């Protein structure tokens, strides 16, 4: 059940009505039942797949209770580590096993002994990429004392991990942030409910009017080998435009739906292309994923015993500076590898969404003294808006080129495509109405362009003035309703519906 279909709208409306009619103390049960229905529908009624999710939640629940009750630090650490490894292994087993099987077969072939391993055809549990990280974070927070008391009711932990708005594409939430609103019962707020409806509608505009329309052109540009040379950067920009509207729209929809229930979800996408460097861009792009790998991968790695040993070794052999930098860069490498691997068990994701950014960020840190001298030599005014704009364009270009690998069939196909930019001189391919041969009419292209301009205008307003919903609330009622009706009319009249478009799944639902 896609969250941009009529069945979901009806489902969410019925659940919301029952939620607010139910006594406050029992509202969490309404959300639990709604989550169960949503999970059952999205797994096609496959009880085995649903049982995997329930089993992982119960395992985490028992482990968290054991961590607080068992005597001895070693035993608690062993239970925590064992459970985290089991949860991670389940994620790899269902989502990324092909990566290991493929590489083992490749190595075997190079050595002249192809193992011929195959991947089982079992389906991945719905939302496994997200609820796995949520459960790992919860257990580690219990172990570290961030969560003072582990949840004693397994059904409530089941609700926390399977809260239906976040099951599609996140955000990756924390127990301490979600528990009060989920389990305590939200207090009705007409303002918050209306804000949720507004954000939900805004997300539909991004997804149905812009992203799904762009999906047609992106599919044409990437499916095949006809579009090479100058078409490659065009395809990359088209894909990042689709991804921007798709992921941003998805977050607006799920956060808006959750606001209707009075449950705030963490922001997960905040105007990333306003960033002036790749580190800031990633912090704005997938906010909760970035925070998760920082808190549960980078910091634990840097504080680990073996990393301390590496520091002492580097200090003894290479000096204090190396003792600071080498462990830091190694921790960054591991973190970015995990980010890329989470997006998909393939080298195209590990590079395009991971190691490329490690190389750029680490390289920038290493070359910072050189850049400072160059800026001073060229007398660049770093306070000028033109310098900031240059840095934004540079960050956008690097990000776009890297993420374009995610859309290619493989890492090698991505390299081959970008190679043609240097080997083929075909600017004429973009002329004579070639852009109209991508599956979209001139009207569709105009709608995409106008839609992006609207999204850009709202983003700039948010960046400089704060919440647009608050700004709208300050306006006269007639003006507000004019904006609401215009947005609703655009979604109804210009949205991509029907068999000629098909149902475009959210891109991040595949990660």
C-alpha positions as CSV (number, residue, x, y, z in Angstrom):
1,X,0.0,0.0,0.0
2,X,1.9,3.0,-1.3
3,X,1.5,6.2,0.8
4,X,0.4,8.1,-2.3
5,X,-2.6,6.0,-3.2
6,X,-6.3,6.4,-2.3
7,X,-6.3,3.2,-0.1
8,X,-3.6,4.7,2.1
9,X,-5.5,8.0,2.3
10,X,-8.6,6.2,3.5
11,X,-6.6,4.0,5.9
12,X,-4.8,7.0,7.4
13,X,-8.1,8.9,7.7
14,X,-9.9,6.1,9.5
15,X,-6.9,5.4,11.8
16,X,-6.7,9.1,12.6
17,X,-10.4,9.3,13.4
18,X,-10.3,6.2,15.7
19,X,-7.1,7.6,17.4
20,X,-8.7,10.9,18.4
21,X,-12.0,9.2,19.4
22,X,-10.2,6.7,21.6
23,X,-9.4,7.6,25.3
24,X,-5.9,9.1,25.6
25,X,-4.5,6.1,27.6
26,X,-5.4,3.7,24.8
27,X,-4.4,5.6,21.8
28,X,-1.1,3.8,21.5
29,X,-3.1,0.6,20.9
30,X,-4.8,2.2,17.9
31,X,-1.4,3.0,16.4
32,X,-0.2,-0.5,17.1
33,X,-3.2,-2.1,15.3
34,X,-2.8,0.4,12.4
35,X,0.9,-0.5,12.1
36,X,-0.1,-4.2,12.1
37,X,-2.5,-3.7,9.3
38,X,-0.1,-1.6,7.3
39,X,2.6,-4.2,7.7
40,X,0.3,-7.1,6.7
41,X,-0.9,-5.3,3.6
42,X,2.7,-4.4,2.5
43,X,3.9,-7.9,3.0
44,X,1.0,-9.4,1.1
45,X,-0.2,-11.2,4.1
46,X,3.0,-13.2,4.3
47,X,3.1,-14.3,7.9
48,X,6.7,-15.6,7.7
49,X,8.0,-12.1,6.6
50,X,6.0,-10.4,9.3
51,X,7.2,-12.9,11.9
52,X,10.8,-11.8,11.1
53,X,10.0,-8.3,12.1
54,X,8.2,-9.4,15.3
55,X,11.0,-11.8,16.2
56,X,13.7,-9.1,15.9
57,X,11.6,-6.7,18.1
58,X,11.1,-9.4,20.7
59,X,14.8,-10.3,20.6
60,X,15.8,-6.6,21.2
61,X,13.2,-6.3,23.9
62,X,14.6,-9.3,25.8
63,X,18.2,-8.2,25.3
64,X,17.4,-4.7,26.6
65,X,15.8,-6.1,29.8
66,X,18.8,-8.5,30.2
67,X,21.3,-5.8,29.8
68,X,19.8,-4.0,32.8
69,X,19.4,-7.1,35.0
70,X,22.4,-9.2,34.3
71,X,25.3,-8.9,36.7
72,X,28.8,-8.0,35.3
73,X,29.9,-5.7,32.6
74,X,31.3,-8.4,30.4
75,X,28.0,-10.3,30.3
76,X,26.1,-7.2,29.5
77,X,28.5,-6.3,26.8
78,X,28.3,-9.8,25.3
79,X,24.5,-9.7,25.2
80,X,24.5,-6.3,23.6
81,X,27.2,-7.2,21.0
82,X,25.6,-10.5,20.2
83,X,22.1,-9.0,19.7
84,X,23.5,-6.2,17.5
85,X,25.4,-8.7,15.4
86,X,22.3,-10.8,15.0
87,X,20.2,-7.7,13.9
88,X,23.0,-6.7,11.5
89,X,23.3,-10.2,10.1
90,X,19.5,-10.3,9.5
91,X,19.7,-7.0,7.5
92,X,22.6,-8.4,5.4
93,X,20.9,-11.7,5.0
94,X,17.7,-10.2,3.6
95,X,19.1,-7.1,1.8
96,X,22.8,-7.4,1.0
97,X,23.7,-11.1,0.7
98,X,24.2,-10.7,-3.0
99,X,27.2,-8.4,-2.4
100,X,29.1,-11.1,-0.5
101,X,28.0,-14.0,-2.8
102,X,28.9,-12.0,-5.9
103,X,32.3,-11.0,-4.6
104,X,33.1,-14.6,-3.4
105,X,32.2,-15.9,-6.9
106,X,34.3,-13.2,-8.5
107,X,37.3,-14.0,-6.4
108,X,36.8,-17.7,-7.0
109,X,36.7,-17.1,-10.7
110,X,39.9,-15.1,-10.7
111,X,41.5,-18.0,-8.8
112,X,40.1,-20.5,-11.3
113,X,37.7,-22.0,-8.8
114,X,34.2,-20.5,-9.3
115,X,32.1,-21.6,-6.2
116,X,28.9,-21.0,-8.1
117,X,27.1,-19.6,-5.0
118,X,23.5,-18.3,-5.5
119,X,21.3,-16.1,-3.4
120,X,18.0,-17.5,-2.0
121,X,14.9,-15.9,-3.3
122,X,13.3,-15.0,0.0
123,X,11.6,-11.6,0.2
124,X,13.0,-8.9,2.5
125,X,10.9,-7.9,5.4
126,X,9.1,-4.6,4.8
127,X,11.1,-1.6,6.2
128,X,14.0,-3.8,7.4
129,X,16.6,-1.2,6.5
130,X,15.0,1.3,8.8
131,X,13.6,-0.7,11.7
132,X,17.0,-2.6,12.1
133,X,18.8,0.7,12.7
134,X,16.0,1.8,15.1
135,X,16.3,-1.4,17.1
136,X,20.1,-1.3,17.2
137,X,20.0,2.4,18.4
138,X,17.5,1.5,21.1
139,X,19.5,-1.4,22.5
140,X,22.8,0.6,22.5
141,X,21.0,3.5,24.2
142,X,19.8,1.2,26.9
143,X,23.3,-0.2,27.3
144,X,24.9,3.3,27.5
145,X,22.2,4.6,29.8
146,X,20.7,7.1,27.4
147,X,17.4,5.2,27.9
148,X,17.1,5.1,31.7
149,X,14.6,2.3,31.8
150,X,14.1,-0.2,29.0
151,X,10.5,-0.7,27.7
152,X,8.8,-3.4,29.8
153,X,5.8,-3.8,27.4
154,X,6.9,-5.7,24.2
155,X,3.8,-4.4,22.4
156,X,5.0,-0.8,22.9
157,X,8.4,-1.6,21.6
158,X,6.7,-3.2,18.6
159,X,4.8,0.0,18.0
160,X,8.0,2.1,18.4
161,X,9.9,0.0,15.8
162,X,6.8,-0.4,13.5
163,X,5.2,3.0,13.7
164,X,3.6,2.9,10.3
165,X,4.4,6.4,8.9
166,X,8.1,5.8,9.3
167,X,8.2,2.2,7.9
168,X,8.4,3.3,4.2
169,X,11.5,5.4,4.2
170,X,12.2,6.6,7.7
171,X,13.2,8.8,9.5
172,X,15.4,6.7,11.8
173,X,13.9,7.7,15.1
174,X,15.2,7.4,18.7
175,X,13.2,5.9,21.6
176,X,13.7,8.9,23.9
177,X,12.2,11.2,21.3
178,X,9.3,9.1,20.3
179,X,8.1,7.4,23.6
180,X,6.3,10.3,25.2
181,X,4.1,11.1,22.3
182,X,3.6,7.4,21.2
183,X,2.8,5.9,24.5
184,X,1.5,8.9,26.6
185,X,-1.2,9.8,24.1
186,X,-1.1,13.1,22.3
187,X,-3.2,16.1,23.2
188,X,-5.4,17.4,20.5
189,X,-4.2,20.5,18.7
190,X,-6.2,21.9,15.8
191,X,-3.1,23.9,14.7
192,X,-0.9,20.9,14.7
193,X,-3.5,18.8,12.8
194,X,-3.9,21.5,10.2
195,X,-0.1,21.8,9.9
196,X,0.1,18.1,9.3
197,X,-2.5,18.3,6.5
198,X,-0.6,21.1,4.9
199,X,2.7,19.3,5.0
200,X,1.0,16.1,3.7
201,X,-0.4,18.0,0.8
202,X,2.9,19.7,0.1
203,X,4.6,16.3,0.0
204,X,2.0,15.0,-2.5
205,X,2.8,18.0,-4.7
206,X,6.5,17.2,-4.7
207,X,6.0,13.5,-5.4
208,X,3.0,13.3,-7.8
209,X,3.5,16.5,-9.8
210,X,7.3,16.7,-10.0
211,X,9.1,13.5,-8.9
212,X,6.9,10.9,-10.7
213,X,7.0,13.0,-13.9
214,X,10.7,13.3,-13.8
215,X,10.9,9.5,-13.3
216,X,9.9,9.0,-16.9
217,X,12.7,11.0,-18.3
218,X,15.2,9.6,-15.9
219,X,14.2,6.0,-16.8
220,X,14.8,6.8,-20.5
221,X,18.2,8.4,-19.8
222,X,19.5,5.5,-17.7
223,X,17.9,2.4,-19.1
224,X,20.2,1.6,-22.0
225,X,23.4,2.9,-23.5
226,X,22.1,5.3,-26.1
227,X,22.5,8.4,-23.9
228,X,26.3,9.0,-23.5
229,X,28.6,11.9,-23.7
230,X,26.9,15.2,-22.9
231,X,23.8,13.3,-22.0
232,X,25.5,11.8,-18.9
233,X,25.6,15.0,-16.8
234,X,22.1,15.8,-18.0
235,X,21.0,12.4,-16.8
236,X,22.7,13.0,-13.5
237,X,21.0,16.3,-12.9
238,X,17.6,14.9,-13.9
239,X,18.1,12.0,-11.4
240,X,19.1,14.3,-8.6
241,X,16.1,16.4,-9.3
242,X,13.8,13.4,-9.2
243,X,15.5,12.2,-6.0
244,X,15.3,15.6,-4.4
245,X,11.5,15.9,-5.0
246,X,10.9,12.2,-4.3
247,X,12.7,12.0,-0.9
248,X,11.7,15.4,0.2
249,X,8.1,14.7,-0.7
250,X,8.2,11.4,1.1
251,X,9.5,13.0,4.3
252,X,6.8,15.7,4.1
253,X,4.1,13.1,3.7
254,X,5.2,10.8,6.5
255,X,5.9,13.7,8.9
256,X,2.6,15.3,7.9
257,X,0.7,12.1,8.6
258,X,2.4,11.7,11.9
259,X,1.6,15.3,12.9
260,X,-2.1,14.5,12.3
261,X,-1.7,11.9,15.1
262,X,0.0,14.5,17.3
263,X,3.3,12.5,17.1
264,X,6.3,14.6,15.9
265,X,8.9,12.8,13.8
266,X,12.5,14.0,13.4
267,X,13.3,16.2,10.5
268,X,15.1,14.2,7.8
269,X,15.6,16.5,4.9
270,X,16.4,20.2,5.2
271,X,17.2,22.1,2.0
272,X,20.5,20.3,1.3
273,X,21.6,22.3,-1.7
274,X,21.9,25.4,0.4
275,X,25.0,23.7,1.9
276,X,28.5,25.0,1.0
277,X,30.4,21.8,1.5
278,X,29.7,18.0,1.2
279,X,29.7,17.4,4.9
280,X,27.0,20.0,5.5
281,X,25.1,18.7,2.4
282,X,24.9,15.2,3.8
283,X,23.9,16.5,7.2
284,X,21.0,18.2,5.5
285,X,20.2,15.4,3.0
286,X,19.5,12.3,5.2
287,X,19.6,13.9,8.7
288,X,18.7,10.9,10.8
289,X,21.0,8.5,8.9
290,X,23.9,10.9,9.3
291,X,23.2,11.2,13.0
292,X,22.9,7.4,13.4
293,X,26.2,6.6,11.8
294,X,27.9,9.4,13.8
295,X,26.5,8.2,17.2
296,X,26.5,4.4,16.6
297,X,29.4,3.9,14.2
298,X,31.9,6.8,14.2
299,X,32.0,7.6,17.9
300,X,32.2,4.0,19.1
301,X,34.9,3.2,16.6
302,X,37.0,6.2,17.6
303,X,36.5,5.4,21.3
304,X,37.2,1.7,20.9
305,X,40.1,-0.1,22.6
306,X,41.7,-1.1,19.3
307,X,41.6,2.5,18.1
308,X,43.3,3.6,21.2
309,X,46.0,1.1,20.5
310,X,46.4,2.4,17.0
311,X,46.8,6.0,18.4
312,X,49.5,4.8,20.7
313,X,51.3,3.0,17.9
314,X,51.0,6.0,15.5
315,X,52.3,8.4,18.2
316,X,55.3,6.2,18.9
317,X,56.2,5.7,15.2
318,X,55.0,8.9,13.5
319,X,54.3,11.6,16.1
320,X,51.3,13.3,17.7
321,X,49.8,14.7,14.5
322,X,49.7,11.3,12.9
323,X,48.2,9.9,16.1
324,X,45.3,12.3,15.8
325,X,44.8,12.1,12.0
326,X,45.3,8.5,11.1
327,X,42.6,7.1,13.5
328,X,40.3,9.9,12.5
329,X,40.5,9.2,8.8
330,X,40.2,5.4,9.4
331,X,37.0,6.1,11.5
332,X,35.7,8.3,8.7
333,X,36.4,5.6,6.1
334,X,34.6,2.9,8.1
335,X,31.6,5.3,8.6
336,X,31.3,6.3,5.0
337,X,31.7,2.6,3.9
338,X,28.7,1.8,6.2
339,X,26.7,4.7,4.7
340,X,27.3,3.4,1.2
341,X,26.7,-0.2,2.1
342,X,23.4,0.6,3.9
343,X,22.1,2.1,0.6
344,X,22.6,-1.2,-1.1
345,X,24.9,-4.2,-1.2
346,X,26.8,-3.1,-4.3
347,X,30.0,-1.3,-5.1
348,X,28.0,1.4,-7.0
349,X,26.3,2.4,-3.7
350,X,29.5,1.9,-1.6
351,X,31.2,4.4,-3.9
352,X,28.4,6.7,-5.0
353,X,26.8,7.2,-1.6
354,X,29.9,6.5,0.6
355,X,33.5,6.3,-0.3
356,X,33.4,9.2,-2.8
357,X,32.4,11.5,0.0
358,X,35.0,10.1,2.3
359,X,37.7,10.9,-0.4
360,X,36.4,14.4,-1.0
361,X,35.9,15.3,2.7
362,X,39.2,13.7,3.8
363,X,41.0,15.3,0.8
364,X,39.6,18.7,1.7
365,X,40.8,18.3,5.3
366,X,44.3,17.3,4.2
367,X,44.6,20.1,1.6
368,X,43.0,22.8,3.8
369,X,46.3,24.6,4.3
370,X,46.9,24.7,0.6
371,X,43.4,26.0,-0.1
372,X,43.9,28.8,2.5
373,X,47.1,29.9,0.9
374,X,45.5,29.8,-2.6
375,X,42.6,31.9,-1.3
376,X,45.0,34.5,0.2
377,X,47.1,34.5,-3.0
378,X,44.1,35.2,-5.2
379,X,42.7,37.7,-2.7
380,X,39.3,36.0,-2.6
381,X,36.7,37.6,-0.4
382,X,35.3,34.6,1.4
383,X,32.4,36.8,2.8
384,X,31.1,37.7,-0.6
385,X,27.8,36.0,-1.7
386,X,29.4,35.0,-5.0
387,X,32.0,32.8,-3.1
388,X,29.2,31.2,-1.1
389,X,27.3,30.6,-4.4
390,X,30.4,29.1,-6.0
391,X,30.7,26.7,-3.0
392,X,27.1,25.7,-3.2
393,X,27.4,25.0,-7.0
394,X,30.6,23.0,-6.4
395,X,28.9,20.9,-3.7
396,X,25.9,20.3,-5.8
397,X,28.0,19.2,-8.8
398,X,30.1,16.8,-6.8
399,X,27.1,15.3,-5.0
400,X,25.2,14.9,-8.3
401,X,28.0,13.2,-10.0
402,X,28.6,10.8,-7.1
403,X,24.9,9.8,-6.5
404,X,24.4,9.2,-10.3
405,X,26.3,5.9,-9.8
406,X,23.3,4.7,-7.6
407,X,21.1,4.8,-10.7
408,X,23.4,2.9,-13.0
409,X,23.2,-0.9,-13.3
410,X,26.7,-1.3,-11.7
411,X,29.8,0.6,-10.6
412,X,31.5,-0.3,-13.9
413,X,28.6,1.0,-15.9
414,X,28.8,4.3,-14.0
415,X,32.5,4.7,-14.7
416,X,32.0,3.8,-18.4
417,X,29.2,6.4,-18.7
418,X,31.3,9.2,-17.2
419,X,34.2,8.2,-19.3
420,X,32.2,9.0,-22.4
421,X,31.9,12.6,-21.2
422,X,35.6,12.9,-22.0
423,X,35.8,10.7,-25.0
424,X,32.6,11.8,-26.9
425,X,32.1,15.3,-28.2
426,X,28.4,15.4,-28.9
427,X,26.8,18.7,-27.8
428,X,24.6,18.5,-30.8
429,X,22.8,15.6,-29.2
430,X,21.1,18.1,-26.9
431,X,19.7,20.1,-29.8
432,X,16.8,19.9,-32.2
433,X,14.2,19.0,-29.6
434,X,16.1,15.9,-28.3
435,X,14.9,16.6,-24.8
436,X,11.4,16.0,-26.0
437,X,12.3,12.4,-26.9
438,X,12.7,11.3,-23.3
439,X,9.1,10.4,-22.8
440,X,7.8,13.7,-21.7
441,X,5.9,16.3,-23.7
442,X,6.6,20.0,-23.8
443,X,3.8,20.5,-21.3
444,X,5.2,17.9,-18.9
445,X,8.6,19.5,-19.0
446,X,7.0,22.9,-18.4
447,X,5.1,21.5,-15.4
448,X,8.4,20.0,-14.0
449,X,10.2,23.3,-14.4
450,X,7.4,25.3,-12.8
451,X,7.1,22.7,-10.0
452,X,10.8,23.0,-9.3
453,X,10.6,26.8,-9.2
454,X,7.8,26.6,-6.7
455,X,9.8,24.1,-4.5
456,X,12.9,26.3,-4.8
457,X,11.0,29.4,-3.8
458,X,9.5,27.7,-0.8
459,X,12.9,26.3,0.2
460,X,14.5,29.8,0.0
461,X,11.7,31.2,2.1
462,X,12.2,28.5,4.7
463,X,16.0,29.0,4.7
464,X,15.6,32.8,5.3
465,X,12.3,33.2,7.1
466,X,11.7,29.9,8.9
467,X,8.4,27.9,8.8
468,X,6.3,28.7,5.8
469,X,3.3,27.2,7.6
470,X,3.7,29.8,10.4
471,X,4.1,32.5,7.9
472,X,0.8,31.4,6.2
473,X,-0.9,31.3,9.5
474,X,-0.1,35.0,9.9
475,X,-1.9,35.9,6.7
476,X,-5.6,36.6,6.1
477,X,-7.9,33.6,5.9
478,X,-8.8,34.3,2.3
479,X,-5.2,34.3,1.2
480,X,-4.4,31.1,3.1
481,X,-7.3,29.2,1.6
482,X,-6.4,30.5,-1.9
483,X,-2.9,28.9,-1.3
484,X,-4.4,25.6,0.0
485,X,-6.9,25.3,-2.9
486,X,-4.2,26.1,-5.5
487,X,-1.9,23.4,-4.0
488,X,-4.8,20.9,-3.9
489,X,-5.8,21.8,-7.4
490,X,-2.3,21.3,-8.7
491,X,-2.1,17.9,-7.1
492,X,-5.4,16.8,-8.5
493,X,-5.0,18.3,-11.9
494,X,-1.3,17.8,-12.6
495,X,-0.4,14.8,-10.5
496,X,0.7,11.6,-12.3
497,X,-2.2,9.1,-12.1
498,X,-3.5,6.3,-14.1
499,X,-2.0,3.3,-16.0
500,X,-0.1,5.6,-18.5
501,X,2.1,6.7,-15.6
502,X,2.2,3.6,-13.4
503,X,2.8,3.8,-9.6
504,X,6.4,5.1,-9.0
505,X,7.7,3.6,-5.7
506,X,9.7,5.9,-3.4
507,X,13.3,5.7,-4.2
508,X,14.5,5.4,-0.6
509,X,12.1,2.5,0.0
510,X,14.5,0.5,-2.1
511,X,17.5,1.3,0.1
